Amino acid sequence: MDQDVKPWSRAALIFPGQGSQHVGMGERLVRVSRAARDVFKRADEVLEAHLSKLCFEGPAEDLESTINQQPATFVTSVAWLEALKERWSMLDRKIEPYMFAGHSMGEFTAAVAAGSISFEEGLLLVKERGILMDQAGTEFPGGMASIIGLPEETVAEICKQASTEGYVGLATANCEGQNVISGALKPLKLAMELAERANARKVVRLPITIASHSPLMAKASEGMSRLLQRLPMRDPTHPLVGNVNAEVLETQPEVFVELRDQLTHGVRWAKSVAEMEAQGVDLFMEAGPGNVLTRLVRRIDYNVNSLSLSDEYEGLLSERFAALEAGAR
């Protein structure tokens, strides 16, 4: 990092994945940011489709499809990133984030933010990711379920017991007592029953027809590997913290392996946040639709300073944001 560039309270920018989308996302942002408008315009041109209209107006059923919601969330998150950079460019000193991370699909946004891939490359990758996952889900049907109120170790043991009927495993470890499992339908059902017997506070089958972050996505991962090999990927300009091993990624080969393997491996979000804190991060800023990651970070560490840019009167205009900005050292 250049000597004249100062970390902003050692801030980590974090980017959401699927599940954060909603009709209207980004619509208010483009009213206050020329940079955000340009992102949506470029996305429409690259995809040769009106993705911006889908984000702003829906319909919800189209926005929620796997093939649409991934590029829609990605583009909205990049719009927030560019709006943030636009805001900083207006200040009399240069401010940069200290570290980046993304949750599941959000890792592609993080890779763009860190300069490892371009916006256009990331958009096409995310679009193909949704298609590859949909195809894998058709060939190997599966599902996912949220288990609330049981420790990660207990959920992992339940999945092990249920795997006599086929694969089911831990897909995301978001925070203490909040885990998601993923797998083939029969073992998934058995694991849900075992979790209920273990007195889980809540067991909910998610409205998803694919087994994300599981070996059932092996073909999708292979397809993603072929796509990544065609790109001129670069070393990130700032460290990324990955989902697969919750470790810092600093080179192009490390980012390549992460984006390839994340489809078949679980999201270790709680450990990723802990690693960022261990690296000195003291402020988490969620750039994208909603505040799912902000709430998760607060559950992981109640005392940590966190902010969702899409909250508080579009975040960038909030008094709290301005106060944090003024405190940049």
Protein Blocks (a to p, Z undefined) as FASTA:
>chain_A
ZZklccehhiacddddehiacehihklmmmmomklmmmmmmmmmmnopafklmmmnopfk
lmmpmklmmmmmmmmmmmmmmmmmmmmmmpcbdcddfbdcdehjlmmmmmmmnopacfkl
mmmmmmmmmmmmmmmmmmmgcdddddehiafklmmmmmmmmmmnoccddfbdfbghiacd
dddfklmmmmmmmmmmnopabdcddfbfbdehifklmmmmmmmmmmmmmpccdddfbdcd
dfklopacfbfklmmmmmmmmmmpccdfklmmmmmmmnopabdcdedehjklmmmmmmmm
mmbccddfkgghhhlmpmklmmmmmmpZZ
